[in-house]
Amino acid sequence: MHVASGKVWITDNTLYGKEWLNPDAELPYVAAFLECFDLNRFKRMAEQPLVTHGMIYEHSISLPWSGEQRGIVAEKRDPMLDRELDLAWLKLKIQGTRFLQANDIEKRVIGLNLRPKSANLAGLQLADLVAAPIGRHVIGKPAYEDWRIVCEKFRRNKAGKVDGYGLVILPKELGPAPATQ
């Protein structure tokens, strides 16, 4: 999957789109979705594997409305923690970060949507699988096998350091245990 704009050179082996059929489709969301959709599973095996427009065209995908494509969904916890999260989001929108200015955040992300655990959203369940071992690690609870699995996936600098590269914990005073160093 490659996203390009402007003039590009396209080979005869390329599947491409020139216009959107759905005006609510956000390009970054669609690109990420198609990467996960794994178009290669439709290929016909020959001397050269082949995926054709016809093979793809018969499949439809359901896109959430634009706001969901550019929104952040988090799980509600308790009223105090929810207010703290809302305030942190507001601070990001006003001040930005050292990586993104506030107006860039405002353009890219529509908003923060806190949903109850009872909504049973697949995305939040997946986030729990990743966040829970990190949370246990940060607050000093015993690690399980899931921590080792998650920790192996962190991005690292050339010296193998995780903190600040593949794991950033805020506020800084909490800090990770030395085991991730």
GIPE-V911495 format. One record per helix or strand of 3 or more residues. SS is the DSSP state (H for helix, E for strand). FROM is the first residue (numbers start at 1). TO is the last residue. If there is no record, write none. Layout:
SS FROM TO
SS FROM TO
This chain:
H 27 37
H 39 42
H 53 57
H 66 69
E 72 75
H 79 95
H 102 108
E 112 115
H 117 119
H 122 138
H 145 152
H 178 180
